[in-house]
Amino acid sequence: MSRIAKGPQLEVARIQSEINRLFESLVRLREGGGEGGGWSPGVDVAESETHVVVDIELPGVGPESVTLVAEGGELVVRGERRAPRRPEAAEIVHDEREYGPFERRIPIPAAVNPREARAWLADGVLRAELPKVPNRRGRAVPIRIETDPAGGRG
């Protein structure tokens, strides 16, 4: 799927986010990964005329184990996915799922109003809908011109 950037800054932010994610993955592998090593959820960001919508994959994570904060032009999701309890006699034959703490910083591609944002968790996906701040660019604002009482000698 091709992605259409709305500007070079958005594309740079997206690339930086992917580079950070790759480095985090490499560090986890080097430290042994697995339980307690942390992981990074997948993210999709969509933008309409009125909203920015962010979908974050969080299978196995309940709403009590996750926080969502808008700060500095980013949406920050933090939490923890706990490993399921297994019978003591069970021997793990194959183990691919990652558990532990996570944090993901997602660049927001437009000015939004976080006070009016809504978020919900369903079917392993956390969806955040952030209403955009109306674009005030291009709006004509008259500026009153006064006579300089000092005759231009500021």
HUZIRA-V816674 format. One record per helix or strand of 2 or more residues. SS is the DSSP state (helix for helix, strand for strand). FROM is the first residue (numbers start at 1). TO is the last residue. If there is no record, write none. Layout:
BEGIN
ss:from:to
SS:FROM:TO
SS:FROM:TO
END
This chain:
BEGIN
ss:from:to
helix:8:30
strand:43:47
strand:51:57
helix:63:65
strand:66:71
strand:74:81
strand:100:107
helix:114:116
strand:118:122
strand:125:132
END
